[in-house]
Each structure stands twice: as C-alpha cells, then as structure tokens.
Amino acid sequence: MHETITETHSTAPSNKAVFSQLRRYFLYAFIAVGVLMFVLDYLASSVGSDTQEARAVDFETQSIAIAIAEEPPQLNSSLATDAVSGMVLGHIMEGLLRMGVDDQLEAGIAERWEVTPETATFWLRKDARWSDGEPITAKDFLFAWQTALDPDNASEYAFLLYAIKNAEAINQGNLPLTDLGVRIPDPHTLVVELERPVPFFDKMVVFPTFLPIRQDFYEATGGRFGADAKDLLYSGPFVMASWVHGSSLLLQKNPYYWDKDRIRLNEINVAYITSDVNARINFFKDERIAFTGLQAENLIDAMRQKWPIKRYQDGTVFFLEFNHREDRLSENLNFRRALQSVLDMEELVYKVTKLPGYRPGESLFPTFLMGVEKSFRQEYPATKIPVDYAQARAYLAQAKEELGLAEWPEFVLLCGDNPISNIQSEWVQGALKKHLGLTLKIDKQIFKQRLAKMTAGDFDLVLAGWGPDYNDPLTFGDLFASWNLNNRGRYASPEMDRLIAVAQNASTPQSRMEAFAGIQQLIIDDAVILPMYERGLTYVLHPKLKGVKRRVIGADTDFTNAYVER
Amino acid sequence: MADVSPTLPVDAFAPLDTAQSAEQLTRPSLSYWQDAWRRLQANKRAMASLGIVMALLLFTLAGPLVWQVDPTALDPDQISIAPGADRSAMVVDEYQPWVPPAPSRATSPGSLNLAFAESPTTQSVRLVWQTPIDTNVFGYRIYRNIFPVGAERNFGLPLTETGNPFFEDRLDLKPSAYYYTVIGLNEFGEETDLFATISTTLVRAITVPEARLKGLLGTLESAATGTELELKSHPLGTDYLGRDMLSRLMYGARVSLFIGFFAPLLYVLVGVIYGSIAGFLGGSVDQLMMRFADFVVALPFLLFMILFKVVFGIGPGESGIMPMLIAMVVLLWPGTARLVRGQILQIREEAYVSASRLLGAPTGYLIFRHMVPNTLGVILVTVTFAVPSAIFTEAFLSFIGMGVAPPTPSWGAMCNEGIKTMLTHPHEIIFPAALISITVLAFNLLGDGLRDALDARMRNQD
C-alpha cells in the first residue's frame, strides 16, 4: 500500500520536475544525435570511394575530374553505337587515323595512307604499342573488322564496314569471315579492297567500329571483352585504371602510347556518373568537376555566377519524321503538308527550347557540311515553307477528303523521355490542337525502346534526330533511301533512290553536291520529314582547363589535348 | 401532546396533471451525430480544414465556370511568366527577314562602333557594327548578358560566331535589360582584345495578325504601330509553354480530387464489406479471410499499377488514371477490412447485442441496427485519412509519369514539370506543391478532428 502511494506521487510530479526531466532528455537526444553524426561521418569516409575528394582541376598533378551522363553502355569497339561509349573510347583507343584539333584527319596508328577507287592502303607505324607493350599490327585491325561483321555478334554499326569488299555478304552470313577484302602484305601494312569507290574511306576509319582489337586478348577475356577495366586492351593515350560500375571511371596516361609526349594530362577522373543536369551543375559550382553542359533553365544562374559560358553546334539535326507505311494516315501527302505549314520552328527554337546555338530547322543537312567550296547550305540554300494556317487547314481538308474520313482519329507522337523532348512534343501537340484541331497522343519512350518502336513502325509521327557518322553530306543524304534500315518511317521513292545513287557514284564534287541539293529539295517538296532544329550545346568549362575540343565528328568531348593552366 | 391531526388540502389527493412532468429537460436531447458535430465545431483546426476542403471543392467545380481558360492552350508570347508580371505590349510591324546594310569600315583602330540597326523589341534585336581596321580580326563572337558586363568582362551567353558585321537576335527575348557584346576573333577563332558592348531595355512587341489571332484587338480592325496593348491576363502566371497556371491548377485538381475521393470510397467500401463478413462469421472463415488480406498487403502497389496499365491495354499517351484507381481499390482495402473486423468482433460480444439476439433479433437487424452504426465513426475516420493519402499517391504517380498523359494537367505532373525550372521560375512548382500540401494537411487535420469528435468515449468531455 505504501509503495502504491509513493508511486502515485511520482506519476504526478510538479511542472518544474517535468521541465527538468524534459531538458535532460533533450540533452541526451542532442548528444546522441551528435555522436551518431560523427560515427556515420567516420564510417562513410573510411568505406566511401575517393569520389568525395574529386577536384575539378589540379595543376601540380595535371589531373582533372569530369562527370558523364551515363555508364558507358558498350566499350567493345566493334559493338559500340552510342555517344558516351564513343567519348570514352576516344580517350582510351586510337585507330588508324584520328581527327586533329583543327578537325582535319591526322595520322594515328597509321603513319601514311592512300585511298584509290579500288583500294585504301594504310602503313602502320612500327612504334605503336598496346598498353601491355606488344606492337599493334595490321592483323589487329583485320580481326576487329571481322568481329564487327561476324553475324553472330550482330553489331548494329557493321554496315559502316560495307565499303570493304565482301563485307555485306559476310555480315549477312553468305560468305565466311576470311573472305573479307583486306590484305596484309606485311605486319605493318593494311590494304583494304573497296566494294565500290569511296573517296571518303579515310574519314570513315575514324569511327569506333574501325578500332583495332587483338585476337589473343579478345579470346582470353572469354566473351567479357570491354566489360571491365581489366577486360580491355588500350591503344590510345589513356588507359582505364579503374571502373567502378555505375559510379566512376579513372583514366590514366598510357605509358606505351606512341605519341605520349603530346598528352599533357596525367589523369582524367570521371568522378560522377549522373544524368541529372542540376546535380552536375552543383558539382561544377563546388569545383568537383571541370566541365558541364547547361540547359535553358540554368543559363540565368550561369550568367549570375559569371562562369565562362561556351557553345558549339554538334551537327545533329532533329526532325519530325512521318510514318510512310501504307496503313498509316501520315502516308497522305496533303496531311504532311498541312503539318509542314503549321509548325513554326522559329517559335520552337526561339521561345520554347530557348538555348543559344539551336538553329531553326530548314533542311536535313546541317550547316557544318561542306559543299564544293563554301558550306553546302550556303551554296544550296533550302526552300523555306512559310507558316500559313489557312493554307494548312486547306491541305488538311483535302487530306480528309482523299482519305474519306469523317473525323480525324488520334495520332501517336513517339518521342524520347527527356526534358527537352517532353517540352517539344507537348509544343507540337498544343500547336496541332490549336491550329488544326488534331489530337495527338504522346508516347514517351527511353532511347532503346523508341528505336525499337521506330523500327517496328509503331508510330504516326516521331521526334527523331540524326548525327553525322563521318564528315560527308552522304551521312545524312542516304538516310531516306528505301534500302536504309535507319529510314524508320519507310519512305520509299524511286526519285530519292536515284538521287542517292547519283550522289554515291558521282565523279565530280559539283555533280555530287547537286544530287544532295536535289535530295534536300525532295525532302521539302514531299514533306518526308519536318526539320525542327539543328542542335547546339551550351556548356561551361573550368577557367584553368585549356585545350578541350568539342567535335561534330568523332569522340566528343575530347580531352586528349587538354591541360591545366597554373 | 395536543391531538393534532394532519391537515391536508382536499386536492392533495387529486391525481397530478399529466402535463406537468417531474423532470424538466433543460437541454434538447443530442443524438450521437449531433454531439459529434458539436464537438467538431469546437475544434477550430478541424473547422478551418473543413472550410479549406469546401473552398477546394468550389475551386475545382465552380472555378472553371468562372475562369474559362483552356488549360491546354499555348501562349508562346508569355512563356514562364510570373504572376502579376507586366503584360503591356507594343504593336509592331510584322516580322520581315532582315536585309542587313552593306558593311562599312571603321575609321580608327580598336573600334567597332556597335549600334542597333533598328529600335530593339522582343521581336528581334538587330546589331550592326563596322569592320575594324585591326588586321587580326577574322570573325566575331556575339555575347548577351542580363547582368552588366563590368570590369571582369563577364560577357554572358555566347549566341553565335559570325564572319559578318551584323547579327540578329531573336532568342527568348523578354522585356528586360540586355547587354550585348561583340568580340573580335583571330584567325584561330580565339578571342582578341577588341570588343564593344551595348545595352538596351526591350519593350514587348506584338504584331497585328498575332494580336488579332489572340483576340486582343477587340472590335478594332487594326491597330497602328506603336499602340499599347494588354496581353491576356494570367493571374498565377504561365508554365513553360505559356499555359495558364490558374486554369491548369483547377483542372489538375479534378484529377487529384477524383482519385482522392473515389479511390478511398471504393476501397473502404470493399474493406467494410469484407471486414464485417469476416468479423461476423468469425472462426475459421475469419482466419482464412484475414490471411488472404495479409497476402494482399504484401503485394507491391507500383508493380501492380504498371501491370494493370499493361493488362488493360492502356497505351502510351493515354491517361493512367483508371488503372491507378483500380490498383488502389484492389490493393488498399485490407487496412479498412482489418479495422472493421476488429470492431465487429468487439461489438459482437457486447451485452446489448446478446440481449438483442436473445430477444430474437434476426441477423440483418443485428448488423444494420447495432454493428454498422457503431463502426461508422471508425469508417468515416478511415475515409478522411485515406483521402489525403490517395491524393498524395496520385501526385506521386503523376510526378513519376505514371499518371495523366499530357496535355491533361494534374498537380503531381505540374510539380514534375515545375521542378526543372525551380530556380528560375519558382511559381511553376510553388503553386501545385502548395495546393497538394494544403489539401493533404487539411484532410489530415479534418480526419484528426473527426476522430476525436466521433470517439464515443470522449463524449461529454468538453
């Protein structure tokens, strides 16, 4: 009984006692949280990777840190197709030839080369070595090309090798790999027999698919070639010292590289892999990385921070592609013309996309391409279709009549799933609704899925883009050939095929360029696609980092000639 | 001791008038619901929340009747406009491609004589300068800044490189101050020391056909160049395509509130039926039913949502609202079912139920007279708490792109769009985010108040 009474007392203490007890609890909680923070911090620093210490630039060690948007999907050069892999391969590998700082071809592993209508001959330098010290020989190139053409490997870019004799037949499994038209008179000479005259074959060998692979190493990896840092053999200025998947890459100078005196950076630390532009900008702000791209939303902040902003045109053309398959309404010419005269690409570029360097689309051919003497677009300006809503509605009414429709059904607009595509597709949707009363459904897909749907023809309209593979108008010009697998809308016209054949086989630059001008005009007249814009990239660089090269063709961004200023 | 006989009035033995009641009731009798309502009224937070919920319903249902603006209509002239921004625009001639003047040469070294070719407007800014006599200049780079260039040569945004001594800027021109810089490039494309800066404050321009198209001219046939017009009003600003925020918020609320009301109503109904059957029957049936409920709890919601989308053939670009509703109904009922089953189990053993049963009440009477009314409070509280959680789920799913298809607005989708421009145009995320927060908070506080008010044990405790 006595105990019960005291207990009753203790459960109803005075206010003062409650407060003092509360204060004590708070103190304990505070100390506990503080201790926990220190413990966690200590644990994080002891087990965490070194990415925390990433420094944008370091003059003493000549090292830089950068971030990339995604993990390189494929570092096996015979299979790589994407820009991120191309960028990494551009630093760790070197092929026969490379692009110089002035965007001209430079000798790489080959010290001399010669292209004739029948053959292309490359004389390899004797001092070129793999990162394990073994010499790089002509055999390594032959093996790489055979690997890319092997039907079992299903390389998507094998068609780039079709200029080589028998390559196409080999890739389709009609001929054995050994029939490839490549001769090796001695270990340092490579003679390529051409299927047909390709005057720009030397420009093509810069592409990653043409990079060398050594047979014994490739076979020793047991199918894991390119999957990890140790499963790669390097011929380029850098070697991959470590690859923490999904997190970081560390590139270090290659001591066996034949031209190592040219390379001034000792280390490129790809410290972060993130597709979040804002995260990359914050890293740049904190001097953790030396380089990042900007989007329209970040421009004001970049100006406020007084960063040195740069821009360049990457030569990629984006367009609204129609599905020309026969069962589709978009196959109707007047329907396509209605869209052609209703979409104001200047409004898109100047008011919606809002990035400097973007140019309103007028043609399939971007402005950087060279014509006979001046740029192609200066020599052959594209016809401009004026925006005319009344005309567009007339076209649409005509199309409705031709198709015998009572009402327009909904159309599917396929597009990529990224902020820029989202805004643009909604702009197209809004503009067509407003001016033509058409209803569009937006089908957002990730890159791979979008390509698959484009190939399957599962769309009416698609926001697509095309970047140059080599420095010649043909890289754009043959896109809508009836035989081209990248012609995802399946546009087929004998006139187009004829013009492309002329461009491929023309003897003089003049007649070639005229054929390309014909293609340019046909695309506008037939409204094959609606060019939306030519992309420009806006980016910021650390002020002490010099010699960074942005490229239209080849590995972008190129840090091989970069250095850190004091 | 006097003989005192009691003296009683005669009428003392008359029966009492039946009209006179012994106990006068001083207060009207209160039913359970009246009492609950009275206690809810005393709860200021809950009443304020109730007011907010009412206002929200008004905003959603009556709002679009008052503010008749298409939430999907683009307004390219007013993209990402903040609330209350200046809307005046000057009528200008229609845009004509520019024919730049013939280049002229500067007379003194180191000068460009940078000037505007025409008075600059938001339609276009046309710059001309003279070819310098400095021999090391082979081209020009044009920069634009919205902050003064200053001594540290903070040129800002590079617009282009050109070989010609003129440039036209049409990129995203806003009615504000701009500082243009033209800098000479040497033969390698590197910047030289030769540069000139010019600044201007732009006026918003609109052409007559544009104004007519937007219905800004009213009854006028045309308007003279230089006339001032007011652009369409957007009280809460516009989003990244110039769509009206207020109207998008109103229409977006429809989706949010549709899911917010219907999903909880449906799954609570399923839960009540399931739970009362399990509770009333009891025994092994109850065990079996409740284990099935446990199984449903373990199913992942997001995965099922995606599966439903696929199974129902909801293609890309179509609204995912129906699969969302179905996924919620199919997966979220076990919580309510458990609660109701617990209540029923409890009530089943109450003395008044036994009494009622002894008096021969049929099962239906037991359920509808005793069980359901006594669980109603619990059910109501569950619904009120389920509403904000459903609204939040919808916002979250729309945020990750699983919900509505563009251009249909929803608060979650609007947040997803607004977060990209959070630093430059904060109003695009603040409004939808604030509405989600306020709605969820209001429903939670209301639910809290209801729980207190409907709790029979708290009766007469005020």
Interface residues (C-beta under 8 A of the other chain):
Chain A: Q295 A296 E297 N298 L299 I300 D301 A302 M303 R304 K306 I309 K310 R311 E346 E347 V349 Y350 K351 V352 K354 P356 G357 V412 L413 D417 P419 N422 I423 S425 E426 W427 Q429 G430 A431 K433 K434 L440 K441 I442 D443 K444 Q445 T538
Chain B: T72 A73 L74 P76 D77 I79 R144 N145 I146 F147 E152 N154 G156 L157 P158 L159 T160 R170 L171 D172 L173 Y240 L241 R243 G315 P316 G317 E318 G401 A405 P406 P407 K420 T421 L423 T424 H425
